[in-house]
Amino acid sequence: MRAISSRLILASVFLVLAMGRFSAAEPSATGLWEQVDERSGKAESWFRIAEHNGVYDGTIVKIFFKPGEDQNPVCDKCEGADRGKPVMGLMLIKGMRRTGNHYEGGTITDPRDGSVYRALMELSPDGQKLEVRGYLGISLFGRSQTWNRLPDNALQSQSGAARSGARTAPASKK
């Protein structure tokens, strides 16, 4: 009788562990991210990454302007439908597909000069850092930035936005 009880307890423990492993949500790149200037260490912009039918895109939702910068920049050198659109609210990351914590197959646009680069993204195991790499040809010839995850409600605290020199995109309609 004791052997049956031990087996039953052991089987229950394995079942609970297996259920926990499959029910725990794997981190995703979806959410709000802060892009930081590598030289100054100050925030330059915030991006919202969203998933639609297995494709991940990133929209610029907040810009931290330096004194004297144009507060309403437009993407004059962008191609196609993005040409002449305000940078605020522009989808700069397009077409990324996920494999685990790795995202590839998409592009990233530099709104300063309209250049479109192939892109890779790598999410840290804890989901708090996102390495974003834009490159030409092969990924060896490119540049990476590490972005920091922000709380999803960070955009809702807009009280200091005007004082801090930041502008935010209008809320998207669903």
PyMOL commands that set and color helices and strands:
alter all, ss='L'
color gray80, all
select helices_A, chain A and resi 2-23+80-82+154-156
alter helices_A, ss='H'
color red, helices_A
select strands_A, chain A and resi 31-36+43-52+55-64+91-99+102-109+116-123+129-135+142-150+166-168
alter strands_A, ss='S'
color yellow, strands_A
deselect
rebuild
show_as cartoon
